Structure formats: structure tokens, C-alpha cells
Amino acid sequence: MSEAALEITGLSKSFGGVRALEGVDLVVAPGEIHGLVGRNGSGKSTLIKVLAGYHAPDPGARLKVAGREVPLPVHARTLSQLGLSFVHQDLGLVANLSVLENMRVGRYRSRFAWNIDWRMERRAVAGALARFEVDAPVDTPISSLSALDRALVAIARAFTDAGANERGVIILDEPTAYLPADGVERLFSAIRQLADSGTAIVLVSHRLEEMFQLTERVTVLRDGKLIVTTATGELDEDGLVELILGHAVESVAHENAPRLGEVTLSVRKLSGGSVSDVDFDVHRGEILGLAGLIGMGQAEVPYLLFGEIPASAGSVQLSGEDVAVTSLHPRRATQLGIVLLPADRLGKSGIGPLSIRENVSLPVLRNFYERGRLRRGREVAYVSRLLSDYGVRPSLPDSQLATLSGGNQQKALLGKWLRTEPAVMLLDEPSQGVDIGARQEIFQRLRRAAEAGGTFVMSSSDLGDLAGVCDRVLVFRYGRIVGELSGEALEEDRLTELVYSSRKVA
């Protein structure tokens, strides 16, 4: 291997008495796409934050960029000089600013008397956008771009910061997490183009198929330790999963021919947003999946049924009561026994700056009041038991929800609602940004709740998840249901074919 673009040696990081990283080494060659995988809490985020200058490592770590020794901790303001840049999962873009402003803020080149050469800035941004085939004027607000184009703008900015062809390093943290399936290949093309130019790429992703499609080598972290760095081609998916978990994966099985109980929820003529005239029933003990390409309406259904998105028409029958969907709002839906676990964990599902205790106890807070006073001890005991039961780590009720990894946030929020024993639970992207181990725990928990008589409606862009955990899956196209799979027909390849097919399946 030629001189490394990025070399980390002996990287450790402790928080109090807890070791988040222990003696980790990482070497990335110029032009290499190098995968970094591990379940939530394995140390991936801590490693990235050390590189970004957000955390100072423990003594003894060494960092070289393009053969140059870099003092630690890294000063964030020198990252562009080092050729290190980052595309975080949330992209780090400001929605109400233009593409130009997002690309160049803090990077403007000034002329005499600190005047900015706007003509030069516009040319530079237009050139960077053209390189990644983003067809948008530089004055376009970020909020008006598609999810794919927003991701490409963030990558174009990172490419510019990394020094273009000068052996820079770009760290991509879950770049496809919020992308439609039909936009992923275009993003992959941009990533390959970066590598071909000599830029080193570190790709962090929970989607293991991306490792096999893109990377040359992969590094596995587990519990803060380096498990292995190996050529990706020497592994298969089962082998990689076993390295990540430390044991062979157990499948989440469902019955080939689901035994459905009585109908819990009937939906008729549901319309709103891009959804039009949709009918379906959900049964006691059933997990019903909703699938489709982005914008086809399936992701809006949970929010329409919860009243988060106003419906224009439709009715639901729940436990014998007929309710107009147009009259639903979140408080009314919750009173009826309908709860929603949104995809946005820290914006809608939970409140990041609040404690885990405040987030988890909210639906049942009245139970801890006695004679008008909150009995804090009872509340803490309730939350502590829930966190233990759902395997949330670390189990610290008064720490902020935002400090947990994605998988642990989701387990806490799932437990928050399952403990209320809802009549119907709606979920949107329950495994988004969640590692494979936490994903398995979440789906096993849903299956057990369904077997105990719960009713679930789950929208997901991960067709493998839908095929693996659901009893039935409804496929949407242009706001309508065009197909249904269940039993032995419900397998990922068949579901993928139906999602992309233009024909309707009865």
C-alpha cells in the first residue's frame, strides 16, 4: 500500500470511567473506499468526532494525514487545511439558506478590502454542482431540493473542503439513510467518482449491502475495540454480521400463513397528501407493512391515521367505533388507543435535550401524581425498569435522550409506547439509522407484542425488514395500494419486484 491518506494508531477515548474506544488502528489508502461498521455504541461515532476535533482522545493516540503527523486533539478550524471533511447523517445543511450559502459560508474568498468576489464564488459552486450532476441554480434554497440533491450538495461541499484531487479524506456517515432507493445508485456513482480522483473515502453505514457494493476493505468495531480490518471480498453478509455482533444472527421468523385474529382497525377511503382512496384492515396479532418508492404515499399513511398530517377524506373503525379521519389529531388518536412512533427520533418521536426519564414517562406521567404532587421516586423506578427490560444502554434515566446511540434511543421510545398497551401502534422507519443488533431486538420485541395480541402498521423503505417481520405487506404506487404479499409469497425479492413493477397485482 502506498503512503496512507489517513492513519490512526492506538486511538482510545474514555468518558468518565467508560471506554468508548480502546487502542483502535485505522489505515485508509488514497483513492480507497473503506467501510467502517459496527452496531450502535461500538465506537464509530466517537472515532468520527475525534477526527472532527469534537472530542480529544486519550493520551497515546497518533494521527497522520497524507503522511503528515497531526497534533491531537485536532483543531476544527484546520480540518480543511488537512484535507479532512465530513458528511454527517443530517448533512449539516441550513434549509432556508441557498445552495451557494451552504457551500461557501465560512469559506468565502475575499478581494481588496475584504470584498467577496461573488462572480468567482458562483462559478466555483456551479462547477462543483456540475461535477455531481446537481441541476439546480446556486441561489436555490436547500429546502426546495430533493433528498438526493441535498445529499449531493453536502458531498460536493465536502469534496471542495477535502482539496479536490489532493489526496483528501472524506468521511461519509450514513449518506443513504434518508434517500429513496432509486437515488442511491446515483449517489454511489458520485462516491466512486471521488475515489477515482484520488480522494480517500471512509463510509459508515448500517446497510451492509453498501459495504459489498462500494468498499474495498472494511473495518469492524465492537464495544469500542477493533475486531478486524479485511478485504470486503473475503466476507459474505452472514460473516460480516457475525463479526459485528460477535455471534451468528438469529432470524426473526414469522408464520408462513399468518393466523389473523379479529379486525382491530378498518380504514376506508383514506385520502390526504399523496394518498388517495385507500382501504385496508389490520387484525389483532398482525404486523402490517407498507412499502413503496419514495413519494408513493405509504410513508404518509401512519401520519394521516394519527392526525399529524390532515386527511381530506376517510374513516376508521376502531374497536367498534366509527371515526372520521378528518377529525383526528394526535391527542384524539392517542385517546382512541392509536399511537405513532415517527422516523424523526429527536424531533417528533422524542425530545433530544430532555432526559430519557422525561421522554419515557410522558404518556403515563399522571400515574406518578399523588395529591397533586409528582412522586419522582416512582417515576424513576418505572423508567429504570423499562430501560432494563428493553436493553437500553447506558441505563441512566436522567441523561439526555440525545446522548444515546440511535438504536438505544429507538428501544427507549418503543418501550415508552408499548408499555401503554395501545390498540394500534403506527411506526415509520423503525430501523432507520439503527445497527443490526438493535434492529433485531426491536423486531423481536414487536413480534412478541403482536403474539400477545398487539396490532401494528409499519412503513419502511427497508424491504428486507418488511419481508422479515411483517405478516402482510401492502405495496403503494402513486398514493394507491397496487399489491399485497403474505405467507410464502412474502420474501424480499418478490417484494422488490412488486415495488418497482408498474403493473398492479391483485
C-alpha positions as CSV (number, residue, x, y, z in Angstrom):
1,M,0.0,0.0,0.0
2,S,1.3,3.5,-0.8
3,E,1.6,6.2,1.8
4,A,-1.7,6.3,3.6
5,A,-4.2,9.1,3.2
6,L,-5.3,8.6,6.7
7,E,-3.6,6.7,9.5
8,I,-4.8,6.4,13.1
9,T,-2.8,4.4,15.7
10,G,-3.7,3.5,19.2
11,L,-6.8,5.6,19.4
12,S,-8.6,5.4,22.8
13,K,-11.3,7.6,24.3
14,S,-12.8,7.5,27.7
15,F,-15.9,9.2,29.2
16,G,-15.5,9.2,32.9
17,G,-14.7,5.5,33.7
18,V,-16.3,4.2,30.5
19,R,-14.0,3.3,27.5
20,A,-15.8,4.2,24.2
21,L,-12.7,3.4,22.1
22,E,-9.7,1.2,23.1
23,G,-6.5,1.0,21.0
24,V,-8.1,1.4,17.6
25,D,-6.0,1.5,14.5
26,L,-7.2,2.5,11.0
27,V,-5.4,2.9,7.8
28,V,-7.0,4.3,4.6
29,A,-5.2,4.5,1.3
30,P,-5.5,7.3,-1.3
31,G,-8.5,6.5,-3.6
32,E,-9.8,3.8,-1.3
33,I,-13.4,3.4,-0.3
34,H,-13.0,2.0,3.2
35,G,-16.1,0.7,5.2
36,L,-16.5,1.3,8.9
37,V,-19.2,-0.8,10.5
38,G,-20.4,-1.8,14.0
39,R,-23.6,-1.7,16.0
40,N,-24.7,1.4,17.7
41,G,-22.4,2.1,20.7
42,S,-19.5,0.3,19.0
43,G,-17.4,3.5,18.9
44,K,-17.9,4.6,15.3
45,S,-19.4,8.0,16.2
46,T,-16.7,8.6,18.8
47,L,-14.0,7.9,16.3
48,I,-15.5,10.3,13.8
49,K,-15.9,13.0,16.5
50,V,-12.2,12.6,17.4
51,L,-11.3,13.1,13.8
52,A,-13.6,16.1,13.5
53,G,-12.0,17.8,16.6
54,Y,-15.1,17.5,18.7
55,H,-13.5,15.1,21.2
56,A,-9.9,15.0,22.4
57,P,-8.6,11.4,22.5
58,D,-6.9,9.8,25.5
59,P,-3.1,10.2,25.5
60,G,-1.0,7.9,23.3
61,A,-3.1,8.2,20.0
62,R,-1.4,9.3,16.8
63,L,-2.9,10.7,13.6
64,K,-1.3,11.1,10.2
65,V,-3.0,12.7,7.2
66,A,-1.2,12.2,3.8
67,G,1.9,11.2,5.8
68,R,1.9,14.4,7.9
69,E,1.8,14.0,11.7
70,V,-1.2,15.9,13.0
71,P,-1.2,17.0,16.7
72,L,-4.1,15.8,18.8
73,P,-6.7,17.0,19.6
74,V,-7.5,18.1,16.0
75,H,-8.4,21.8,15.8
76,A,-11.6,22.0,13.9
77,R,-10.6,25.2,12.0
78,T,-7.6,23.3,10.5
79,L,-9.6,20.5,9.0
80,S,-9.8,22.0,5.5
81,Q,-6.0,22.6,5.6
82,L,-5.5,18.9,6.4
83,G,-7.9,17.8,3.6
84,L,-10.3,16.2,6.1
85,S,-14.0,16.7,5.6
86,F,-17.2,15.2,6.8
87,V,-20.7,14.5,5.6
88,H,-22.8,13.7,8.6
89,Q,-26.1,11.8,8.6
90,D,-28.1,15.0,9.0
91,L,-25.9,16.6,6.2
92,G,-25.3,19.8,8.2
93,L,-27.2,22.0,5.7
94,V,-29.3,25.0,6.6
95,A,-32.7,24.6,4.9
96,N,-33.5,28.3,4.5
97,L,-30.1,29.2,3.0
98,S,-29.2,28.9,-0.6
99,V,-27.0,26.2,-2.2
100,L,-24.3,28.9,-2.6
101,E,-24.5,29.9,1.0
102,N,-24.4,26.4,2.3
103,M,-21.5,25.5,0.1
104,R,-19.4,28.6,0.8
105,V,-20.3,30.0,4.2
106,G,-17.1,30.3,6.2
107,R,-15.1,29.6,3.0
108,Y,-15.6,32.8,1.0
109,R,-12.6,34.2,-0.8
110,S,-12.2,37.9,-0.4
111,R,-10.5,40.5,-2.5
112,F,-9.3,44.0,-1.7
113,A,-10.9,45.5,1.5
114,W,-12.5,42.1,2.3
115,N,-14.9,42.3,-0.6
116,I,-16.2,38.9,-1.7
117,D,-15.8,38.0,-5.3
118,W,-19.4,36.8,-5.9
119,R,-18.8,36.0,-9.5
120,M,-15.9,33.7,-8.7
121,E,-17.9,32.1,-5.8
122,R,-20.9,31.4,-8.1
123,R,-18.6,29.9,-10.7
124,A,-16.9,27.7,-8.2
125,V,-20.2,26.4,-6.7
126,A,-21.7,25.9,-10.2
127,G,-18.7,23.8,-11.2
128,A,-18.8,21.7,-8.0
129,L,-22.5,21.1,-8.6
130,A,-22.0,20.1,-12.2
131,R,-19.3,17.6,-11.2
132,F,-22.0,15.7,-9.2
133,E,-24.8,16.3,-11.7
134,V,-26.9,18.6,-9.4
135,D,-29.1,20.5,-11.8
136,A,-30.0,23.5,-9.6
137,P,-29.2,27.2,-9.7
138,V,-26.8,28.2,-7.0
139,D,-29.4,30.6,-5.5
140,T,-31.9,27.7,-4.9
141,P,-32.9,27.3,-1.3
142,I,-31.8,23.9,0.1
143,S,-35.3,23.2,1.3
144,S,-36.6,23.1,-2.3
145,L,-34.1,20.4,-3.3
146,S,-34.8,16.6,-3.4
147,A,-33.3,14.4,-0.7
148,L,-30.8,13.1,-3.2
149,D,-29.7,16.6,-4.4
150,R,-29.3,17.7,-0.8
151,A,-27.0,14.8,-0.1
152,L,-25.0,15.6,-3.3
153,V,-24.7,19.2,-2.3
154,A,-23.2,18.1,1.1
155,I,-20.8,15.8,-0.7
156,A,-19.8,18.5,-3.2
157,R,-19.0,20.8,-0.2
158,A,-17.0,18.0,1.4
159,F,-15.1,17.4,-1.8
160,T,-14.2,21.0,-2.1
161,D,-13.1,21.1,1.6
162,A,-11.0,18.0,1.1
163,G,-8.9,19.7,-1.5
164,A,-10.4,18.1,-4.7
165,N,-7.6,15.9,-6.2
166,E,-5.0,16.5,-3.5
167,R,-5.5,13.2,-1.7
168,G,-8.1,14.5,0.7
169,V,-10.2,12.3,3.0
170,I,-14.0,12.4,3.2
171,I,-15.9,10.6,6.0
172,L,-19.4,9.8,4.9
173,D,-21.7,8.9,7.9
174,E,-24.8,7.0,6.7
175,P,-25.1,9.1,3.4
176,T,-28.1,7.0,2.1
177,A,-30.1,6.9,5.3
178,Y,-32.8,9.3,4.0
179,L,-32.5,8.6,0.3
180,P,-35.0,6.8,-1.9
181,A,-33.9,3.5,-3.3
182,D,-33.9,4.9,-6.8
183,G,-31.5,7.7,-5.8
184,V,-28.9,5.5,-4.1
185,E,-27.1,4.4,-7.3
186,R,-26.6,8.0,-8.4
187,L,-25.0,8.7,-5.0
188,F,-22.8,5.6,-5.3
189,S,-21.7,6.9,-8.7
190,A,-20.6,10.2,-7.1
191,I,-18.7,8.3,-4.3
192,R,-16.9,6.1,-6.9
193,Q,-16.0,9.3,-8.8
194,L,-14.5,10.8,-5.7
195,A,-12.4,7.7,-5.1
196,D,-11.3,7.6,-8.8
197,S,-10.0,11.2,-8.4
198,G,-7.7,10.1,-5.5
199,T,-9.9,11.1,-2.6
200,A,-10.0,8.5,0.2
201,I,-13.5,7.7,1.5
202,V,-14.5,6.3,4.9
203,L,-18.0,5.0,4.5
204,V,-20.0,4.5,7.7
205,S,-23.3,2.6,7.1
206,H,-25.6,0.1,8.8
207,R,-26.7,-1.1,5.3
208,L,-24.3,-4.0,4.8
209,E,-25.1,-4.3,1.1
210,E,-23.5,-0.9,0.6
211,M,-20.2,-2.3,2.0
212,F,-20.2,-5.1,-0.6
213,Q,-21.2,-2.8,-3.4
214,L,-18.7,0.0,-2.7
215,T,-15.9,-0.8,-0.4
216,E,-12.5,-2.5,-1.0
217,R,-11.8,-3.1,2.7
218,V,-13.9,-2.9,5.8
219,T,-13.1,-2.3,9.5
220,V,-15.4,-3.8,12.2
221,L,-15.7,-2.2,15.6
222,R,-17.3,-3.9,18.6
223,D,-17.6,-2.4,22.1
224,G,-15.0,0.2,21.3
225,K,-12.4,-2.3,20.1
226,L,-11.1,-3.1,16.6
227,I,-12.3,-6.6,15.7
228,V,-10.8,-6.8,12.2
229,T,-9.8,-5.0,9.1
230,T,-10.1,-7.2,6.0
231,A,-10.8,-7.2,2.3
232,T,-14.6,-6.9,1.8
233,G,-14.4,-9.6,-1.0
234,E,-13.2,-12.1,1.6
235,L,-16.5,-11.9,3.5
236,D,-20.2,-12.6,2.9
237,E,-23.1,-10.9,4.6
238,D,-23.5,-13.6,7.2
239,G,-19.8,-13.5,8.0
240,L,-19.9,-9.7,8.4
241,V,-23.0,-9.8,10.6
242,E,-21.3,-12.3,12.8
243,L,-18.2,-10.1,13.2
244,I,-20.4,-7.1,14.1
245,L,-22.5,-9.0,16.7
246,G,-19.9,-11.4,18.0
247,H,-22.3,-14.3,17.3
248,A,-24.4,-15.7,14.5
249,V,-27.5,-13.8,13.8
250,E,-30.9,-15.3,14.7
251,S,-33.6,-14.6,12.2
252,V,-36.9,-13.0,13.2
253,A,-39.3,-15.6,12.0
254,H,-43.0,-15.2,11.2
255,E,-45.6,-17.7,10.3
256,N,-45.7,-18.6,6.6
257,A,-49.5,-18.5,6.7
258,P,-50.4,-15.9,9.4
259,R,-53.2,-16.8,11.7
260,L,-55.1,-13.5,11.8
261,G,-57.4,-12.6,14.7
262,E,-60.4,-10.3,14.5
263,V,-60.1,-6.9,12.7
264,T,-58.8,-4.3,15.1
265,L,-58.7,-1.3,12.7
266,S,-60.6,-0.8,9.4
267,V,-59.5,2.0,7.2
268,R,-61.9,3.2,4.4
269,K,-61.5,5.8,1.6
270,L,-58.4,7.3,3.3
271,S,-57.2,10.4,1.4
272,G,-54.7,13.1,2.1
273,G,-51.3,14.3,0.9
274,S,-50.4,12.0,-1.9
275,V,-52.7,9.2,-0.6
276,S,-55.9,8.6,-2.5
277,D,-58.9,6.4,-1.6
278,V,-57.1,3.7,0.3
279,D,-58.9,0.8,2.1
280,F,-57.4,-1.8,4.3
281,D,-57.9,-3.8,7.5
282,V,-55.5,-4.7,10.3
283,H,-56.1,-7.6,12.5
284,R,-55.3,-8.4,16.2
285,G,-51.9,-10.0,16.4
286,E,-50.8,-8.7,13.0
287,I,-47.8,-6.6,11.8
288,L,-48.9,-5.0,8.6
289,G,-46.2,-3.5,6.4
290,L,-46.4,-0.6,4.0
291,A,-44.0,-0.4,1.1
292,G,-43.3,1.7,-2.0
293,L,-40.8,4.0,-3.6
294,I,-40.4,7.5,-2.1
295,G,-43.3,9.8,-2.7
296,M,-45.8,6.9,-3.4
297,G,-47.8,7.6,-0.3
298,Q,-47.0,4.7,2.0
299,A,-44.9,6.8,4.4
300,E,-47.8,9.3,4.9
301,V,-50.4,6.7,6.0
302,P,-49.2,6.4,9.6
303,Y,-49.2,10.2,10.0
304,L,-52.7,10.5,8.4
305,L,-54.1,7.9,10.8
306,F,-52.6,9.7,13.7
307,G,-53.8,13.1,12.6
308,E,-50.3,14.5,12.2
309,I,-51.0,15.1,8.5
310,P,-54.5,16.4,7.9
311,A,-56.7,14.0,5.9
312,S,-59.1,15.2,3.3
313,A,-61.4,12.2,3.5
314,G,-61.8,8.8,5.0
315,S,-62.9,6.9,8.1
316,V,-61.6,4.4,10.5
317,Q,-63.4,1.8,12.7
318,L,-61.6,1.0,15.8
319,S,-63.0,-1.4,18.5
320,G,-66.5,-0.9,17.0
321,E,-66.3,3.0,17.0
322,D,-66.5,4.8,13.7
323,V,-64.3,7.9,13.4
324,A,-63.9,10.4,10.6
325,V,-60.1,10.6,9.8
326,T,-60.6,14.3,9.1
327,S,-61.4,14.8,12.8
328,L,-58.3,13.1,14.0
329,H,-55.5,14.9,15.7
330,P,-52.7,13.4,17.8
331,R,-54.4,13.9,21.2
332,R,-57.7,12.4,19.9
333,A,-55.8,9.5,18.2
334,T,-54.0,8.7,21.5
335,Q,-57.3,8.8,23.4
336,L,-58.6,6.2,20.9
337,G,-55.6,4.0,21.6
338,I,-53.7,4.8,18.4
339,V,-50.0,5.8,19.0
340,L,-47.3,6.7,16.5
341,L,-43.5,6.2,16.5
342,P,-42.2,8.6,13.9
343,A,-39.0,8.3,11.9
344,D,-37.6,11.5,13.4
345,R,-36.5,10.3,16.8
346,L,-35.2,13.5,18.2
347,G,-37.7,15.9,16.6
348,K,-41.0,14.2,16.7
349,S,-40.7,10.8,18.4
350,G,-38.7,12.2,21.3
351,I,-37.2,15.5,22.5
352,G,-33.4,15.2,22.4
353,P,-32.5,17.8,25.0
354,L,-34.9,16.4,27.6
355,S,-33.9,13.4,29.8
356,I,-34.7,9.8,29.0
357,R,-36.9,9.8,32.1
358,E,-38.9,12.8,30.8
359,N,-39.3,11.3,27.4
360,V,-40.3,7.8,28.5
361,S,-42.6,8.7,31.3
362,L,-44.6,11.3,29.5
363,P,-47.6,9.1,28.3
364,V,-48.1,7.8,31.9
365,L,-47.0,10.8,33.9
366,R,-50.3,11.2,35.6
367,N,-49.8,7.8,37.3
368,F,-47.0,9.2,39.4
369,Y,-49.0,12.0,40.9
370,E,-50.5,11.7,44.4
371,R,-52.5,14.5,46.0
372,G,-51.3,16.9,43.3
373,R,-47.6,16.1,43.8
374,L,-45.2,14.2,41.4
375,R,-43.7,11.3,43.2
376,R,-40.3,11.4,41.4
377,G,-39.1,8.2,43.0
378,R,-41.9,6.2,41.5
379,E,-41.3,7.8,38.1
380,V,-37.6,7.0,38.2
381,A,-38.3,3.4,39.3
382,Y,-40.7,2.9,36.4
383,V,-38.3,4.3,33.8
384,S,-35.4,2.3,35.2
385,R,-37.3,-0.9,34.9
386,L,-38.4,-0.1,31.3
387,L,-34.8,0.7,30.3
388,S,-33.6,-2.5,31.8
389,D,-36.4,-4.6,30.2
390,Y,-35.7,-3.1,26.8
391,G,-31.9,-3.4,26.9
392,V,-31.3,0.4,26.7
393,R,-27.6,1.1,27.4
394,P,-26.5,3.1,29.3
395,S,-29.5,2.8,31.6
396,L,-29.3,6.3,33.0
397,P,-32.8,7.8,33.3
398,D,-31.6,11.4,33.9
399,S,-29.2,11.6,30.9
400,Q,-30.3,13.4,27.8
401,L,-32.1,11.2,25.2
402,A,-29.8,12.7,22.5
403,T,-26.8,11.2,24.2
404,L,-27.9,7.7,23.4
405,S,-27.0,5.9,20.2
406,G,-29.7,5.7,17.6
407,G,-30.6,2.1,18.4
408,N,-30.9,2.8,22.1
409,Q,-33.0,5.9,21.5
410,Q,-35.4,3.7,19.4
411,K,-35.6,1.0,22.1
412,A,-36.4,3.6,24.8
413,L,-39.1,5.2,22.6
414,L,-40.6,1.9,21.5
415,G,-40.8,0.8,25.2
416,K,-42.4,4.2,26.0
417,W,-45.4,3.4,23.8
418,L,-45.6,-0.4,24.1
419,R,-45.9,-0.1,27.9
420,T,-49.2,1.8,27.3
421,E,-50.6,-1.3,25.6
422,P,-52.1,0.7,22.6
423,A,-54.9,-0.7,20.5
424,V,-52.9,0.1,17.3
425,M,-49.2,1.2,17.0
426,L,-48.1,3.0,13.9
427,L,-44.4,3.0,13.0
428,D,-42.4,4.9,10.4
429,E,-38.9,3.7,9.5
430,P,-38.4,1.9,12.9
431,S,-34.9,0.7,11.9
432,Q,-33.6,3.8,10.3
433,G,-30.0,4.5,11.5
434,V,-30.2,1.5,13.8
435,D,-27.5,-1.1,13.9
436,I,-28.2,-4.7,13.1
437,G,-28.2,-5.9,16.7
438,A,-30.6,-3.2,18.0
439,R,-32.7,-3.8,14.9
440,Q,-33.0,-7.5,15.8
441,E,-34.0,-6.6,19.4
442,I,-36.6,-4.1,18.2
443,F,-38.2,-6.6,15.7
444,Q,-38.2,-9.4,18.2
445,R,-40.0,-7.1,20.7
446,L,-42.6,-6.2,18.0
447,R,-43.2,-9.9,17.2
448,R,-43.7,-10.7,20.9
449,A,-46.1,-7.8,21.3
450,A,-48.0,-9.0,18.2
451,E,-48.2,-12.5,19.5
452,A,-49.6,-11.1,22.7
453,G,-52.4,-9.5,20.7
454,G,-51.0,-6.2,19.6
455,T,-51.8,-4.6,16.3
456,F,-49.1,-2.8,14.2
457,V,-48.8,-0.8,11.0
458,M,-45.2,-0.3,9.8
459,S,-43.9,1.8,7.0
460,S,-40.3,1.2,5.9
461,S,-38.0,1.7,3.0
462,D,-36.1,-1.4,4.0
463,L,-37.8,-4.2,2.1
464,G,-35.8,-6.8,3.9
465,D,-37.1,-5.6,7.2
466,L,-40.7,-5.7,5.9
467,A,-40.3,-9.2,4.5
468,G,-38.7,-10.4,7.6
469,V,-41.0,-9.1,10.3
470,C,-44.4,-8.4,8.8
471,D,-47.3,-10.8,8.3
472,R,-48.6,-8.9,5.3
473,V,-47.2,-6.1,3.2
474,L,-49.3,-3.6,1.1
475,V,-47.4,-2.0,-1.8
476,F,-48.2,1.6,-2.8
477,R,-47.8,3.4,-6.1
478,Y,-49.0,7.0,-6.7
479,G,-51.0,7.0,-3.5
480,R,-52.9,3.8,-4.0
481,I,-52.5,0.2,-3.0
482,V,-51.4,-1.8,-6.0
483,G,-50.4,-5.1,-4.4
484,E,-50.3,-7.3,-1.3
485,L,-48.0,-10.1,-0.3
486,S,-48.3,-12.5,2.6
487,G,-47.4,-16.0,3.6
488,E,-44.8,-17.8,1.5
489,A,-45.1,-15.1,-1.2
490,L,-43.7,-12.5,1.2
491,E,-40.0,-12.6,0.5
492,E,-37.6,-9.7,-0.3
493,D,-37.0,-10.4,-4.0
494,R,-40.7,-10.7,-4.7
495,L,-41.4,-7.6,-2.7
496,T,-38.7,-5.7,-4.5
497,E,-40.1,-6.8,-7.9
498,L,-43.6,-5.6,-6.9
499,V,-42.3,-2.2,-5.5
500,Y,-40.6,-1.4,-8.8
501,S,-43.1,-3.0,-11.2
502,S,-45.6,-0.8,-13.0
503,R,-48.3,-3.5,-13.1
504,K,-50.9,-4.0,-10.4
505,V,-51.1,-7.2,-8.6
506,A,-54.5,-8.4,-7.2
